[in-house]
Amino acid sequence: MARNKIAVYVWIVDTIESHRHITLEELNRLWCNSSLSDGNPIPRRTFFNYRNAIEEMFNINIQCNRSTFEYYIENCNNEADSRMHHWLLDTFSMTGMLSNSKDLSGRIIVEDVPSAREHLPVVIQAMREDKRIVFDYHPYTRSQASKGVVICPYFVKIFKQLWYVIGHNVADGKIKTYSLDRMTNLNISSTSFKMPEGFEPQSFFKDCYGITINQNDPKDIALRVSHTQLVNRSINATLSRTTLTTLTTLFAVIILMVFGGGVILDFALIMFFGLVCGTFSSLLISTAFVKRWHKRSIQDKNEKATLKKA
């Protein structure tokens, strides 16, 4: 029953979010056609109870516009909270869908990933209480485990379905990342810690990918390509636009040639040949000219450099 309730909550949020604004009558019409309903609409009082449960469980506030009696989801000002809400909804939605598809279990292949159920609640509790954690760590790169690792857990992150805790290693004095599935003997220490002032988990991984961190300042990297690659990319980027513009204009010019009469026939013919020649020149002649000019400029520079050395 609880699982079905969660599926109902997810359905309500998804429906309101997809429609932006929706009345209860329209919501009930869609609800009666969904696979979760028994064909009966949701009573108003029950819908209000669902709103409160959704706000308590997902921290999503469903508001009502009193002038139009339309319901909408209040925008979340915090980007981190917004990502958390979407992740929770996706997780519950996928869980409910897979639970209702047990008859297709042989045709649904899921990835076998290490579970974080054992250690994640302990880490979350330590973060809530601002307590250090102590554990043994078994890294992928070494056969021997690191005993008695002590860190101040700053935040956790999920990446490729694996949970990681990022915190200040007391012994090394550095911020390090640890995978929860490689931990054993995890315990919460009685020693408290304070989060550094101005530390923001969102900006910690801003210039990084995944869970790999480089403490150095980010550097701008300029990639150099050959002139031929640059010309080809430019032609490909403008080819579709040039073709559409030319065909559209040619269509209008042909209409002038056929139905315009003898008065503007000469003008239409000039426009027709001008469009054909201009498009041909832009795509083929000018490209070859620019490439030849660039090659010649490089040869001139090399000749000047040779004369200076001589």
N, C-alpha and C positions, 0 to 999 in steps of 0.2 A: 504493500500500500504506500509506504514511504517513497519507494522508487517511482511509483506512478505519479505521486505528488510532485516530485522533482521534475519529472518529464513534463508535467503540466506547467510548472513554473517556467521552464525553459521555453516551452511553446509560446506562452504568453509574451515573454520578453522578445523572442525572435519575431513574433507577428507584429507587435507594436513597433519594434525597431525598424522592420522592413517597410511599414506603412507610414512611418514618421508620426502621423496623427490619425487616430481611428476611434470611432464611437463604440460604445459597448454593444450596440445592436449589430454593427458590422463585425465586431470581434466574435460575437456569438454565432453569426452566420458562418464565418470561417471555422469556428470551433465545431459546429455540428457536422461539418464535412471532413473533419480531421479523424485520423485513426485512433486518437486518444479518447474521444468522447463516446458517450453512449447514445448520441442523437439528441440529447437534451441540452438546452442552453445553460450557461453558467448564471446562477442567481446573483443579483447585485450584491447582496450581503456576502456571499461566498467569494465573489470577485474582490471585494474589499479585504477579506481575510487573506486572499492570495497576494494582494499588493503588499500587505504588511509582512507576510512571510518572505516574499521576494526581497524586500528591503532589508530584512534581518539576515537572510542567508547570503545574498549576493551584493548587498549594499547598493542596490539599484532602486532609485526613487521614481515611481510612476506617478506623474502629475496629471491633473485634469484641468482643461481649459473651460472655465465656467461659462464663457460666452457661447462656445460651440459644443460643449460637453464631449470633447474629444480627449482621449488619453494619449500621452506622449511620455517618453523617457527623458528625464532631466539630464542635461549634458553634465559630464563629469569634468571638472576643471583640472583635476590632477591626472597627468598623463600616465603615471605609474598605476593609479587606481583603475583607470580605463583599461589598460592592458590586462590587469588582473581580472577585471570583470569579464572581459572577452575570453580569457583563458579558462576561467571557471565555467562559463556557459558552454564553451566548446567541449570541455572535458565531460560535463554532465550530459550534454546532448549526445556525444559519441558513446558514452557508457550506456545510456538508456537505449539507444538504437541497437547496439551490439547485444544487450541483454534480451531485447525482443526478437533477436535474429538467431536464437540458438538452433533453430532447424537448419540454418545455413552455416553452422560452425565449421563444417568440412570445406567450405568454399570461401571462408574469410581467413586470410593469413595475417597474423599480427607478429610484430617483432618481439623477440624474447629479450627484454632488457632487465638489468638488475633493479631490484626494488629498493625504494628509500623509506618504506613504511616503518622500518625498525628505528632508524636514526633521525629522520626528519622531525618527528614530534619533539624529541629531546633537544635538537638544535633550535627549533622554534621557541621552546620554553626558555632556553638559555638566552636567546635574543630578547625575549620579552622581559626577562628579569635582569638583563645586562650582566650575565655571569659568564665566566670563562668556561671552556669545555676542555676535557682531557681525554685523549684517545690514542690508540695504536694505529699507525697508518701503514698500509701495504701498497706502495706505489707500483705502477706498471713497469717502471724501468729498473727496479732493484728487487732482488730475491729476499733480502732481509727487511723486516718491518722496522719502522721508526717507532720506538717505544716512548710512551708518555708525552706525546705532542700536546702542547698547551697553546690555545689560540683564543683571541677575543672575537667571537663571531659577529661580524658586521652585518652581513646579509647573505641570502641564499639565491641561487640562480639555477634555472633548468635549461639545459642545452642538449639537444638531440636526445630527449627523454631521459637524461641523466641529471641528478641533482648534485649541486656543488655548494659548498659553504666557503665564503671568502672572509678572511679575518686576519688579524694581526698576530703573527707568530711571536710569542713572548721571547723565546730563546734567540731567534735570528733578528728580531726587530724589523721584520718586513711583512708586508701584506701578501698572503699566499692563498692559493686556491686548493681545496681538497674535495675529492669525490666522496660522496657519502657511502657508496657501495664498497669502498676500499677501507672503511673504518671498522675497527673492532674495539671492544671494551670502552665504549663511549660513556662518559659520565660528566655531570655538571659540577664544576668546582664551586667552592664557597666564596671565592675571590671575585669581587665585582670589577667592572671596568666602565669607562665612559667613552662614548663615541667621540671621535675627533671633531672639533668645531669646523663646520663648513664641508664636512665629508658628505658627498652625495653618491649613492650607489649607481644612479642612472648615468652620471657623467664618468664614473670610474671605467666603464667599458666603452666610452664614446668612440675612441680611436682604435678599437680592437675588434677582432672577430672571435666569436665563441667565448672561451674561458682563458685564452692565452693573453697574458698581460706583459707589456713592456713598459717599464717605469720611465724610460727616456722620453724626451719631448717628441711629438710626431713630426715627421719630415715630409715635405712636398717632393714628390718624385715626378720628373718630366720624362715622358716616353717619346723617343724620337722615331719617326717613321720615314720611309723613303718617299720621295716625291711622287713616284708612280702610285703608291698606296694612297697618298693624299688626294691625287687627282681622281682615282677610281672611287674613293669614298665620296668625294664631292659630287661626281656624276650620279652615283647611285642615290645620293640623298635628294637630288633635285630632279631626277628623271621622271618620277611619277607626277610631280607638280607641273613640270614642263609639258609632259604629254597631255595631261588633262586640260591645261590652259590652251595649248595649240589646237586640240580637237574641238574644244568648245568654241573657240574663235573661228575655226574653219567651218564649223557647222553653220554659224551665222553668215559667213561670207558666201558659202555655197547657196544659201537661201536667197541672198541678194543677187547672185549671178543668175539663178533660175527664175526668180519671180520679180526681180527689181526692174526689169526692162532695159532698153538700150541706153537710157540716160545714165545709169550708174554702173553699166556693165564693165566699162574700162576701169573704173575705180575698184570694182569687186575683183577683177582679174589681177590688178596690181597688188591688192591686199592678199590675194591667194598665193601668188608667187613670192611675195615678201615674207609671208608666214612660213612657207616651205623652206625657202632659202635661209631665213633667220634661224629656224629650229635646227636645220642641218648644220649650219655654221656653229651654233652654240654647242651642239653635242659632239661634233666631229672635228671641224676645222680649228676652232679656237683651242680645243684640248690638245691637239697635236702641236699647235703653234706655241702654247704655253710650255709644253714639255720640251720642245726643241729649244726655246729661249732659255729655259732653266739649265739645260745641258750645256748650251753655249756659254752661259755665264760662269758655270763651274770650270769649263775649259779655260776661259779668260783668266780666272783667278789662279788656276794652276800655272798658266804661262807666266803671269806676273811674278808669282812666287819663285819660279825657276829662274827668271831673269835677275831677281834680287840676289839669289844665292850665287849666281854667276858673277 
